[in-house]
């Protein structure tokens, strides 16, 4: 069932984005009087469609893209039969270069607008929940293996990022920081300040099998919120409201300490001392003997004793914030590509295809996550299509810009050859990405 939900979210998200992208081309073409022969969401074979005016609208059986076929244009269909004849007034090739440029930019522009609108809507409807720097630094961070490799330790407090103050815990893990060149944390460890540099390949180390490997978390004290019925914790007598004080002689103050000691005692029975508030308000220490499962769990939910802040945004603030977040996605992609070309990031870890994207959506339907990812994908789709690769919109934009600047139009034979080379490159990249996704699963 989880696989079906992942697939359904992926197909819905892609269908929305591809449909709007191709609609951008279609509307721009029709605005300048070009004949649009076909508009398809998905690639052939066709599974459904209808004719309206001069255009056939259809849905294809391969839901990993879409296309519009504009008369007189050399595109991925490579249909060049009519190009030897004189251009008709309604053909793409008969129009001025600036109009053809607008048509090719239409899909990219619509995807940018879509991404921005989604981010603005999310900011306005959901606001923001965050852990402030002050609240985070009350208890410091939890350092996992990757963090320990660069010199961080559990309990460290972060004073500065790249020498500057910051507002919230999320800033520590922002792509701008992790993808930056020579990014640093200024660490406060027991009152001593020193800098830790984030390696240039750190983002590469964080990716494993289409999943981000955690490197830090915030630290928090806790109480028992709910005990799972039938669990080892219930059988041992653990109650909601209990506070762990000691396990096997080791003091427990934070949840990460509890997780660590449970992991070390997986499959064993432990002796735990908990502080239990009586009706009168005083605390009583209770000794419990609890069986730990093989995966290091005993069966209860925590009540984190940490205060998250929240804020709501006005319409104006949402517009500013949503627009900034949308274009940050583009900037992050530019920096990531730069790191890949410099060899600091392994494309096999960083590039995700249909399988990887479906895993990001997850096996449960969550509308907030769905629209967040769809907004992100809309901006990524705009960025990828703008790359100057023949067969992508960016390839057409590159040749049209050359024509406008130089006053000379590349020959149809050259454009046809460039389109073929671009198709080979894109098909090779798609095969690599899908094969890479499959390898990551296993």
Order of alpha helices (4+ residues) and beta strands (2+ residues): alpha-beta-beta-alpha-beta-alpha-beta-alpha-beta-alpha-beta-beta-alpha-beta-beta-beta-beta-alpha-beta-beta-alpha-beta-beta-beta-beta-alpha-alpha-alpha-alpha-alpha-alpha
